[in-house]
Amino acid sequence: DATNVAVGGHTWNVYYGSNGSNDVVSLVRSANTTSGTVDIKAILDWIIKNKGSFTSSWTLDQVQFGPEISSDGGNTQTFVINSFSVSSS
């Protein structure tokens, strides 16, 4: 839905959809990284500005991090996540 969006300290490809019950916004990094910090508030502000069905009155329900495998073509894959945390200020 949007490619190479620079927001929250990284560059993303953005996908809008539904999980069957709720609107979902998925941000997929456009490049691999070994570490980093993401400004979720900046991302939420971008979504509100660029996607009309989202408003500033909505609340954040979940933050998910890590690989989501939809297909691997039968190949063996290894994903290592050493640390993940969420904080607010």
N, C-alpha and C positions, 0 to 999 in steps of 0.2 A: 504494500500500500504506500510505503514511503521508503526510499533507499538513501543510505549515507547521510542520515540525520545526525548532526553533531549537537548533542545535548547531554547534560549531566556528567560531563568530563570524558565522554567517549563517543564513538560513531556507531550508529545502529541502523539496522533495517527494521522497519516497524510494520507489524501485521495486525489488522483488526479482524475480529471474528466473534464467535459465540461458543460457549461450552455447552450449549443446549438450554441453559437457564439464564445466563448472564453475559453481558458484553465483556469481551476480553481484549486486552491490548498486549501483544507480545513484542518485546524488543530483543533482537538478536544482534550481538556484536558483529560488526563487519570485519573484524580482525581478531586473531587470537591474542591472549595476554596471559602473563603469569601472575599478575597482581594488579590491584587498583582500588580506587574508591569511586563510588557512583553517587551522584547527587540526585536522590529520588525526587525531592521537591522540584527541582528543575525539570525533571522528566514529566511529573504530573502537570506542572504549569504548561509545558509544551503540548501535552495531550489535550488539555482543556482548550488551549488556543487553537489547535489544529484539527480537532475532532469535535464537531458540533454536538454530538449526542452526550458528551461528557461535560459535567458542570462542576464548578468549584464547591458546590454544596455536597457532592458525593464524598464518601470516606474511603480510605485505603483499607482493603480487607486482607490482602495477602501480599507478601513479597516472596517470590520463589527464585532460587538460584541453582544453576547447574545444568547439565546436559538433559535434553529431552529427545530421546531417540524415536524417530518416526519410521525409519527404515535404515538398515545397514547393509543391504545387499548380500546378507549371509556372511559378511566379514566379521572377524573378531575385533572388538573395540575395547579400549581401556581408557577410563576417565578417572583422574585423581583430583579430589578436592580436599585440600589440607585445612582450610579454615574459611568460615563464613560468619559474619556477624552483622547485625542491624542496630543502629543507634539513631536517636533523634535529638535535635537541638532547636 
